[in-house]
Amino acid sequence: MQDGIDSAFEEAAADFDRSVSRWREAYGRLNELGHTARSKDGMVTVTVGSRGQVRSITFDPRVYRKLSPSELADAITSQLGAATGEMSARMRELVEPMMPDGLRYEDIFGAEASLDAFFPTPEKR
């Protein structure tokens, strides 16, 4: 009987180790990701990191002669949106296959994410 219990614990520990290794690998790849978005006219280039953090914003030297301040602001905002959107899509591709059964990606990382995905209130169970 004890051998069966020991074997079950060893198997559970091995499963846990494999799962942790997959998550560590995924997070390592996430940390390496970045995305650069460039406006169609080439005036504004934005690079973001894996979690949407701005790494750089660069301007064509002619940007101040070609764009008004509000157009420049719009161009920056647009490229930030494009770059962070692409990073979100890449993150989803990497993480979603490892999500536990019954737990949706949006519940953890979506705009409406909350602790309810992990700790549902009694009326949501």
C-alpha positions in Angstrom: 0.0 0.0 0.0 2.8 2.4 0.9 4.5 1.8 -2.4 1.4 2.8 -4.3 1.2 6.1 -2.3 4.9 6.8 -2.8 4.5 6.1 -6.5 1.5 8.4 -6.7 3.4 11.2 -4.9 6.4 10.7 -7.1 4.3 10.9 -10.2 2.5 14.1 -9.0 5.8 15.7 -8.1 7.2 14.8 -11.6 4.1 16.3 -13.2 4.5 19.4 -11.1 8.2 19.7 -12.1 7.3 19.4 -15.8 4.6 22.1 -15.5 6.9 24.5 -13.7 9.6 23.9 -16.3 7.2 24.7 -19.1 6.1 27.9 -17.3 9.8 28.9 -16.7 10.6 28.4 -20.4 7.5 30.4 -21.4 8.4 33.3 -19.1 12.0 33.2 -20.4 10.7 33.5 -24.0 8.3 36.2 -23.0 11.1 38.3 -21.5 13.0 38.0 -24.8 10.0 39.3 -26.8 9.7 42.8 -28.1 7.9 44.4 -31.0 8.5 47.5 -33.1 5.8 49.4 -34.9 6.5 52.0 -37.5 4.0 54.5 -38.8 3.2 54.2 -42.6 4.9 57.5 -43.3 8.0 56.4 -41.3 7.8 59.4 -39.0 7.3 57.5 -35.7 8.8 54.2 -34.5 7.8 52.6 -31.2 9.3 49.5 -29.6 7.7 47.8 -26.6 8.8 44.9 -24.4 7.0 41.7 -23.6 4.7 43.3 -21.0 3.9 46.4 -23.1 6.5 48.6 -21.5 7.9 51.2 -23.8 11.5 50.5 -24.7 12.0 53.3 -27.2 10.3 56.0 -29.3 12.1 57.4 -32.3 11.2 60.1 -34.8 12.3 60.8 -38.3 14.2 64.1 -38.1 11.6 65.7 -40.4 8.7 64.8 -38.0 8.6 68.3 -36.5 8.2 69.9 -40.0 5.7 67.4 -41.3 3.4 66.8 -38.3 1.5 69.1 -36.0 1.8 68.4 -32.2 -1.6 66.7 -32.2 -0.7 64.6 -35.3 2.5 63.5 -33.6 0.6 62.6 -30.5 -1.8 60.6 -32.5 1.0 58.8 -34.4 2.7 57.9 -31.1 -0.5 56.6 -29.6 -1.3 54.6 -32.7 2.0 52.9 -32.9 2.0 52.2 -29.1 -1.4 50.5 -29.7 -0.1 48.5 -32.6 3.0 47.4 -30.8 1.3 46.4 -27.6 -1.5 44.7 -29.5 1.1 42.5 -31.3 2.8 41.7 -28.0 -0.5 40.7 -26.4 -1.2 38.4 -29.3 2.3 36.8 -29.0 1.9 36.4 -25.2 -1.5 34.7 -25.8 0.0 32.3 -28.3 2.7 31.4 -25.8 0.6 31.1 -22.6 -2.8 29.9 -23.7 -1.8 26.3 -24.5 -0.6 26.0 -20.9 -3.7 27.3 -19.2 -5.4 24.8 -16.9 -8.7 23.3 -18.0 -11.6 25.5 -17.3 -9.6 28.6 -17.0 -9.8 31.0 -19.9 -6.9 33.2 -21.0 -9.2 36.3 -20.8 -10.0 35.5 -17.2 -6.4 36.0 -16.2 -4.9 38.4 -18.7 -8.0 40.1 -20.3 -9.2 43.6 -19.8 -11.8 42.3 -17.3 -9.4 40.0 -15.4 -10.1 39.6 -11.7 -9.3 37.3 -8.8 -12.7 35.6 -9.4 -11.0 33.4 -12.0 -8.9 31.9 -9.1 -11.2 32.5 -6.2 -14.8 32.5 -7.3 -17.3 33.9 -5.0 -19.8 31.3 -3.6 -22.6 32.5 -5.9 -20.3 31.9 -9.0 -19.3 28.4 -8.1 
